[in-house]
Amino acid sequence: MDNDVSAGSTATTSTLGHLALGLTLLAFGIGHTGIISGVSAADSVSLAMYIGGLALFVLGVLEFRGGNGFNGTAFAGLGAFWFTWASGAGDKVSAHAGGTFLVLFALLALTLTVGAASGLFGQVMYGLLFLSLVLLAISAFADSGSLAKAAGWVAAVSGLLGWYGATAALAKWPMAVGGSSRGAVAAS
């Protein structure tokens, strides 16, 4: 099965998945940094639920269907993370329950870091996601706004890498890494 989106396009479900992940991480990270006045992590809930959650999960299923087990696992697993995070945002859960949730998904990010098929680029992107989730978990347990802000910066950098990797694949920049019979895959 060919995953190309349209005739003449190099876009794949992998590219769209990395774009969705990158933009969700970027919004989530910027919200935690406090760099933009009046913008908080809670403002990224809708984007996280529908783009990072629902769309990423569907793209994960399509990746499995197309034979890409790594991206299927990454996108479906992280889609479940974003949807659940958005559903539980606010005062719906205790800080310690939220911290535990973040630790559990940090373990998924660690698995993705170790298993990143594209090498260093993917490992750095998923490694930064892992680090941001660990920092956010610790900040939840310790009630530390400083750690949450640091985690936001790390998540934003991870999001920029995901977005850049997808853009590089679409633009056919030399940075596009990995590859298969279906075309280059950015940051898998």
N, C-alpha and C positions, 0 to 999 in steps of 0.2 A: 504494500500500500504506500502510495506517495503522500507525504504530509504537506506538500507545497500548497500555499493558500490560493494563489491564482496563477494564471499562465504568465510565464516570464518572471515570476517573483522568486526570490530566494528565501522568503519568509517561511518559517515552519512553526508548528505548535511549540517547539523548544524556544524559538526566538520570542514568540509572544509570551510564553511562560516566564522567561527571564526578564522581559520588559515589565510584566505585571508584578513580579517579585521585587524588581528594582525600584519601581515607583512606589509600591506599598512600603518597602523598607525606608525609602527616602522620606516619605510623609510621616511615618511613624517616628523615625529618628529626629526629624526637624521638630516635631511636636514635643519630644522629650528634652531637646536642647534649650528651648525657650528663646532661641535666637530671634524669632519673629514675635513681636509684641502681640499678645492676645491669641496666639496659636499654641494649643496644647496637644498632648497625645490623644486626648479625647476627641479632638477635631478630626482625627484620621480614622475614626470608627467606621464610618460609612464606606470609605475607600477600602479599609481592611476587610470589611465583611463581604463586599461584592467583588472587588478586583482581586485582592489578596486571598480571599476565602473562596467564594463560589467559582469565579473564573479560573483561578489557579487549580482548584480541585478538578474541574472539568477538563482542563488542559492536561492534568496528570493522568486522567483516565484515557484521554486520547493518546498520550505518549505510551502508556501501557499497550493500548490497542495497536500502535505502530511499531511495537517491539523495543522501545527504549525504556528498560526497567529502571535505570538510574533516575532519569528525569520524571518518569511516572511516580516513583517513590518520593522524589524531592517535591514535585508540584502538588501531588495529592496530600502528602504529609504536611507540607507547609500551608496548603489551602485549609486543611482541617485546623491547623494552629491559628491562622488569621481569623477564620470564622468563629472559632471558640473564643479567642481573645476579644473580638468585637462584641460577641454576645454577652460576655461576662464583664465588660468594661463598666467602670463606675463603682458604686458601692454594693454591687451584687454579690461579691465574695470578699472574704477577709484578706488582709495583706499577706498573711502566711499561706493561705490557699493559693493566692495569686503567685506568690514566690515559688511554691511547689510546682504549679503549672508551668512556670517559666523554666524551672530546672528540668522538667520532663522533656520539654521541647528543645531545650539546649542539648539534650542527649541526641535528639534527632539531628540537630545541626552538626553535632560532633560526628555522627555517623556519615552525614553527607560530606563533611570535610575530608574524612579519611577515604571515602569512596569516590570522590570527584574524579571522573574519568578524563577530564580535559587537562588535568595537571595543576600547575601552580595557580593559574588565574582562578579556577573554580575553587581550589582549596582555600585561597585567600578570601574570596567572597563568602563562602560558607563558614570559614573560620572566624571571620569578623561577625557574622550572624551569631555564631556560638558564643563569642566573647560578649556581645551586647546582651544576649539573653541571660548569661551568667551574672553580668553586672546588674541587670535589672532585677534578677532574683535576689541577689544580695541586698540591693537597695530596698526591696520590698520587706525582707526579713529585718533589716536594720533601720528602716524608715529614714533612708538617706537620700535627700534630694540631689546631693552632689554626685553620687554614684549613678542615679537615674539620668542626670544630665550627661555624664561621661558615656553611659550606655547609648544615649541618643546620638551622640557624635559617632560612635562606632557603627551603629545601625545605619546612619546616614551615609557613611563611607561605603559600607557594604551595599547599600542601595544604589549608590553612584556606580559602583563596579558592575552590578547587575544590569543597570540601564545602559552603561557604556558597552558592555559585552553584546547586548542585544542590538544596539545601534551599529556597532562594528560589524556584526554579522549581516545586517540589512544593507549597510553601505559598502560591504566587501572591503573593509579596511584590513590591513595586514594583521591586525590584532586578533581577528576571529580565530578561535582555537578549537581543537577537537576536529571531528569530522566523521562522516559516514557516507554511505551511498546516497543519502538524502540531502547532503550539503553540509556546510559548516554549522556547527552548533556553538553558540557563544556561551562561555562560562558554565558548562555543564559539569 
